Amino acid sequence: MKRGYVFILAALALILAFSGAASAGAASKKDIGVWVNDRKIEFDVPPLIEEGTTYVEFKGLFTALGYTIDYNAKEKVIAGTAPGKTIQFRIGSDRPVIDGKVSSKAVQLIVKEGRTLVPLRFVGEATGMLVDWNAAAQTIKINSKGASSNSSPTDKDRAKLQAFLDQLSKSEYVDRLQYFDPASPIYEAIKNMPEDVLDVKTESQSKLVSILDWKPGQAIITMNMVTKKISGDSFYLDNSVDYKLTLTQDAAQNWKVYLLEPAGAIQYLNTEEVLGKEPTVPEEDKKSLLAVIDKQIQAINDEDIAAYRSTMDPQFPGLDVVMELLKQTFEQQNLTAIVEKTQIVHFTGTEAAVRVSQTTQDSTGAGYRLDLVVILGKSESGEWLLTEESKMINFEQFAAMNSKL
């Protein structure tokens, strides 16, 4: 069964996110400039990009946006408040609270040089602003929505956008190119992406979430896509994911994708049901699978790129980019990883999924705890290797001692 188009979107978004982070690392000597309504913000700690998301200092950003800031050390809550608006982040939680309501989006905080950094786009859009990234200039501009929107979409426009998203989510791999602008910088990546095979059938539903910018022949939107498994033997978790799309119109006024990027972390919907299963696994395969996990963790602790790469299938999506990011991480941080628990949750003889609970921290004591599912396949030689990106079930970041706002 060929993968549905949603797999292509997810794989492309992942590679683009990695590529963006790698580019940012290569250009780290050039600081990212952040502007709010034509005024440049100066931060005590420079902005940084982690896994395709730009993080900036909480205090500097909220002050520039006109918010009063507060830090409750006892409750470990940082907050920005303006007339009629409050945004709260709790250290250790991935769910901000906006105007008293828990956000549906999971976001992470980063602590660097004793300062708390927040995801810029999330905060900008939560405060009702437009956020635009210029990769060439390494600048991010945050403007009031009225500053960059030239007109307002009608109900008919919204219906046409929704119809396009319906087609996009239901299309098959073979007809993917018709939905992309030939002038897009990602067109060739889509064209050359190898066809993949997965023994699972899914169905997807896409929903237009918001129109961030609207002008003749172009729109910037966010959409949510929910994908559920219908049948098949391969491991799969139902999921919900947001994307930001820059769209253009052709001569016939048909919408095309010009740019695509993830707009939030993927949310898995049926983890308890799927991960609660305990398949029967031959002892030899069980030892081999867990040995791969151990080898990866040891490679992280030894900062051994070659050993880490040896655990991964040569056809792993974006393998070279992943290795470059890992190299940069090793150069910048001294990490220690510890596996707390492993559990095989899926096994077919040629494919397996292993749930891993892991803690990773740097030399300052700051780090994160994560719960993820690692997907492995058996090669023709009988070797188990990682075949695709891991599924992040839970991520909890913890700060070093004596960190400050």
Secondary structure as GFF3:
##gff-version 3
##sequence-region A 1 405
A	DSSP	alpha_helix	5	26	.	.	.	ID=ss1
A	DSSP	beta_strand	33	36	.	.	.	ID=ss2
A	DSSP	beta_strand	39	40	.	.	.	ID=ss3
A	DSSP	beta_strand	48	50	.	.	.	ID=ss4
A	DSSP	beta_strand	53	57	.	.	.	ID=ss5
A	DSSP	alpha_helix	58	64	.	.	.	ID=ss6
A	DSSP	beta_strand	68	72	.	.	.	ID=ss7
A	DSSP	beta_strand	77	82	.	.	.	ID=ss8
A	DSSP	beta_strand	85	90	.	.	.	ID=ss9
A	DSSP	beta_strand	97	98	.	.	.	ID=ss10
A	DSSP	beta_strand	101	102	.	.	.	ID=ss11
A	DSSP	beta_strand	110	112	.	.	.	ID=ss12
A	DSSP	beta_strand	115	119	.	.	.	ID=ss13
A	DSSP	alpha_helix	120	126	.	.	.	ID=ss14
A	DSSP	beta_strand	129	134	.	.	.	ID=ss15
A	DSSP	beta_strand	139	144	.	.	.	ID=ss16
A	DSSP	alpha_helix	145	148	.	.	.	ID=ss17
A	DSSP	alpha_helix	155	170	.	.	.	ID=ss18
A	DSSP	three_ten_helix	173	179	.	.	.	ID=ss19
A	DSSP	alpha_helix	187	192	.	.	.	ID=ss20
A	DSSP	beta_strand	200	215	.	.	.	ID=ss21
A	DSSP	beta_strand	218	232	.	.	.	ID=ss22
A	DSSP	beta_strand	239	249	.	.	.	ID=ss23
A	DSSP	beta_strand	255	262	.	.	.	ID=ss24
A	DSSP	beta_strand	267	268	.	.	.	ID=ss25
A	DSSP	alpha_helix	271	275	.	.	.	ID=ss26
A	DSSP	alpha_helix	283	302	.	.	.	ID=ss27
A	DSSP	alpha_helix	305	309	.	.	.	ID=ss28
A	DSSP	alpha_helix	319	332	.	.	.	ID=ss29
A	DSSP	beta_strand	336	347	.	.	.	ID=ss30
A	DSSP	beta_strand	351	361	.	.	.	ID=ss31
A	DSSP	beta_strand	367	378	.	.	.	ID=ss32
A	DSSP	beta_strand	384	386	.	.	.	ID=ss33
A	DSSP	beta_strand	391	398	.	.	.	ID=ss34
###
